Amino acid sequence: MIAALLLVLARAPAQQDGPTTPHQPPPGPSEWYRALVERYRTGDREGAVAEEFPPEKILYAEIDALARLVEGVRRRPSGPIRHRLDTFSFEAAVLLHTDRAFAMFERYDPTAQAELALPPRLVALMDEPARRAFEPRWVRATALELSHLAQWPLALGLLDPALKRYPSDPLLLLARGAVLEARSRLERDTMIDYQRVTQAGLRPDRMRAGPREIRAQLQRAEACYRQALAARPDLQHARVRLGRVLQLLGQSDASIAELQAVLAAAPETRDLYFAHLFLGYAHETAGRLDAAAAEYELAVRAVPDGQAAAVALSHALHRLGRWPASVEALRSGVDRAGRRMVVDPWWPYVAGQSEDPAALLEALRAEVTP
């Protein structure tokens, strides 16, 4: 099937925007590609994603053919090829290639990055109203999932161009800040192997990632959160993340002010948990252990399945010399292992997930499915 497709595309002449002849293929992408996108759109997603695909250059040829179709319709909006464009789902095509790329990442396929380069080309061909309705949400979902996979350069490679088109979008700004924050966190704990030059020759050595670059990333994250809050002051997750980044930058008083503002806004459970957790950390680092333990306990009450808060509370109680209480707090957290009803919000947080990318992608898929 793929061999036949290659032969058809190799023999296909340049497409026109007028009526077709018996010797000229219909304008736009091949019937194979149209059928594959339609298969995905109508619900057979797994089958479409698992379909044997031609080489990437052939897929680029499909998108180039689609671009010529779009240009033809722009020149002649009421021409005979309009139906070919109106019956093609750009959104389904974007999601098809997105799902394929993530499946490739999971099996460590080296062509995953090339696959992920296809959706932005398709998005660029969408008409403006449809693009504005779809692109910001798709970028957020895809970038946050890439952050979960520690593919931060690819995530930023989607977010940065999107923010040029939508510079005041608070959720895009929040997502970019979260990706930068996640990247800085891992790099703080990263050891780099290198060869050090000595008089006796090269010697293996190790060093931590550069603190200057880490600080620069945190400052960029701070700027993103501030811009998000300027656009939408009620976005409490941006404020709680701002408070955390200020902590990491050594601005304790400013951090505490932001976190207390979150609590005053009666936030959702996730942000209530983070505000108490981070306030506890602020008090603990300042030596106010009683206040720290109180905040950690409030975090545990907010999310009883939150392992990070239980461990933090146990640690603070241990430092206070309240060892039985420390053991009980730790045991409570450990006893929930494997039986938690909810994921500890701390884990998505450190992965840079300001939103749930799986839920975002599923919502987009549901919109294209009839």
C-alpha positions, 0 to 999 in steps of 0.5 A: 500500500505504501509502495503504491502511494509512493508511485502515485505521488511520484507521478502526480503533476502539479495541482491546479485550482480549476476542474480536474481532468481524467489524467489529473489527480484531485487537488489537495492531499492524496486519497490515502491521506484524506482517508487516514485523517477521516479514520482518525476523526471518526473514532478509529484513533488507535488504528489510524495512529498504528497505520504504516506511514510513508517516509516523512518527505512524503508526508511533507508532500501531502501537506504541501499539496494541502497548502496548494489547495488552501491557496487555490481556494483563497484565490477562488473561494467559490471555485469547484475545489472548495468542497475538497477543502471543506471536507478535510479536518485540519484539527484531526490531522494535527491530533493524528500526528501529535498522537503518533509523535507521542507514541514514537517518544514512548518507544524511543523512536528517533523520528518522533521529533520529525513527526512532531514538526508536522502539526505546526505546518498544518495549523498554519494552513487553518483559517484564522477563526478556526486557528485561534479556537484550536491552536492555543489549546493544542500548544498548551496540551502538547507542550505540557506533555513534552515537559512531562517527557523532559523534552523541554526544548521541544516544548518551548519550541511550540510555546514561544512562536505561539506566544508571538501570536497570542502574547497575552494568553494567560494560560500559554504564559502559565504553561511556558513558566511551568516548563521553564521551572521544571527544566530548572529543577531537574538541572539543579540536580543534574551532574555533568560528566566531562574531561578535565585537562590536567598536567597528567592529561585528561581526567574524568570529572563531574560538575553540577549544571550551571547556577547562572543558567538555572537562575536565568530560567527561574527569572524567565518563569517569574516573568511569565507568571507575572504576565499571566497574572497581569492578564488574569489576576484570578489565575491562582495557579500562576500566583502559587507558582510565582510564590514558589519561584520567588522562594527559589530565587531567595526572595522569601518575603515576596514569596510569602506575600504571594502565597498568603494572597493565594490562601486569601482567594479561597483557591481550588484544592490543588492550589490550597495544597501548594500554598500551605506546602510552600509556606511550610517550606518558607517557615522551615528554611527560616527556622520557624519549625512550629509554623512550618509543621502547622502549614504542612499539616494544613497541606495534608488536610487539603490533600490527604493523599499528598505524600510530599506534604506527609513527608515534609510534616514528618521531617519538621516534627522530627526536627522539633523532637516530636518523634512519635508524631513524626513517625505517625505522619510518615506512616500515614503517608506510607500506608496510602502507597498503592491505595491513593484515590488521587495523584499527589499534585506535587508530581505533576507540578515538578513535571511542569504540568500547569494543566493536565495535558491528557485531559486537554488532548482528550477534549480536543479529540472529542471536539473533532469526533462526530 
